[in-house]
């Protein structure tokens, strides 16, 4: 069975970087993001804020399966902006990150390799200013049981250091317990052995 990956590295909050080359300014902004909608909203705000800039190039990576990413050169020669920005995200093994690099043209062309280096250095500087943190992916197990076995259920929760996400004690007991994703099946099997516990989806 393939190993379940339930942790990843991302940035704690927005950070900025700067690179200058032959009069051109490359201003980088790195953002923690959760989904593509958030990316879209940030890009719209950046384009309004830096409406006088010639290029707003970006790259992002979301999730832990390497299938949700995008690179955009925004009018720069193909592969000179989005790809080197994306490369910096990968080099630090980060995800749920968007980096936008805004370019103010200084009048002197940098050539393809000069451009790629400038976008890379700006993105690197933004990530260098960022606080990197580890996030754990949790799973919630939904339990339904009678008051008679409440003490037994609570004992298991305590023994396994599980967090209670919600509780509803009315006619009977409903609990949501959080565990690390990779421990979910183990924890499920413990609760399944208790007579009278119903595990709900």
PyMOL commands that set and color helices and strands:
alter all, ss='L'
color gray80, all
select helices_A, chain A and resi 36-49+82-91+111-129+147-159+181-192
alter helices_A, ss='H'
color red, helices_A
select strands_A, chain A and resi 7-11+15-21+24-32+55-62+68-72+97-104+132-136+138-145+163-169+173-180+198-200
alter strands_A, ss='S'
color yellow, strands_A
deselect
rebuild
show_as cartoon
